[in-house]
Amino acid sequence: MRIPLIPPASGRFTPLSKDLMKNSFARAAGAASALVAGAALALAAPLSASAHVHVDPAQAEAGGYTVITFRVPTESATASTTSVTVDLPTDTPFTSVSYQPVPGWSAVVTTAELPSPVTVGDATLTEAPVSVTWTADDGVGILPGQYQQFPLSVGPVPDTGSVLLPTHQQYSDGTVVDWDEETPASGEEPENPAPVLYIGDEAPTEGHDHESASGVGATTGTDGAEGAEGAEGADGQVASIALGLGIGGFVLGAGALVLAAAALLRRPGAGAGARGNGTAR
């Protein structure tokens, strides 16, 4: 093995220290890793804010039946989503809830006694559907970087401002993420916002909820296809951003390593040692 020689001030060639080379490259690699991590955190902030469970469309009309679709993305990088449970309102309950079959998933609508009787039209309800749970079959799940849509037909839509639809997402590693936080009046989105179906109140005029409310809307007897198409488009944009971030991080890391290596080769005397005739075996 030949080790390059560098000429010190005395003019004699001495072997370049292996420890020096190792430490220099280690520092370069550390700097590159820090650069990539910092860039990824800065660029990924908007992505993480948009990647949460929500319902499409966000607006419905009181008194009728409507199809709402829950979009559930997997945010974990190492586990897949295996179960999704949506809590239905009990103070303004739906009297009818049915689900559209999703391949690879089984669904159960749970009916239970209400905390207190509720009058709906001419009827007084003491029990109603209170939750829906989708469970993935063995070997099935929402993999990292993917999402799934879960449609429900609900009604009659209660005559109220809005209904909160807390959603619980379970992963294959046992982790459960509760999307159950109510968005405050200030409009500042919490870390785990609950999906909201707006009825008498207007849906927010910013972000995805605005697109849902001003787009297809909720109409009696629709199959939710138009809402699904809009959802797929939005998720396609999220996936494109994620891919761009990954490529950008790789390029930044490779560039940092190249610059560090170039700086090391330009150390005083390194070029002269490489061009000299002296070598050590």
Number of C-alpha atoms within 10 A of each C-alpha: 5 8 15 22 24 25 20 12 8 6 8 10 20 16 16 15 13 10 9 10 12 11 12 16 16 12 14 20 18 14 16 22 18 13 15 21 15 13 15 16 12 10 16 14 10 12 15 14 12 14 16 18 22 24 23 30 33 29 29 27 19 17 14 16 22 24 25 26 23 22 21 21 22 24 19 14 9 11 18 21 28 23 21 21 20 21 17 21 18 20 14 17 24 20 17 13 22 16 18 13 13 14 9 13 17 13 19 13 16 14 14 13 13 17 10 11 13 17 13 15 9 6 8 10 16 13 17 21 22 20 20 20 18 21 18 18 13 9 7 14 22 20 20 15 16 16 18 17 18 19 22 19 21 20 19 20 23 23 14 13 12 20 19 18 24 23 27 18 21 20 21 15 12 10 12 14 13 16 21 20 17 18 17 10 7 6 10 8 14 14 14 18 21 24 25 22 24 22 21 15 12 15 21 16 12 9 9 17 21 16 20 22 20 13 15 17 19 24 16 17 11 15 17 21 13 15 22 20 10 18 21 16 11 14 18 13 12 18 15 11 16 17 13 12 18 13 12 16 21 13 12 17 19 16 13 20 19 13 13 19 15 11 12 15 13 11 10 12 16 17 15 14 20 16 12 14 10 16 15 11 7
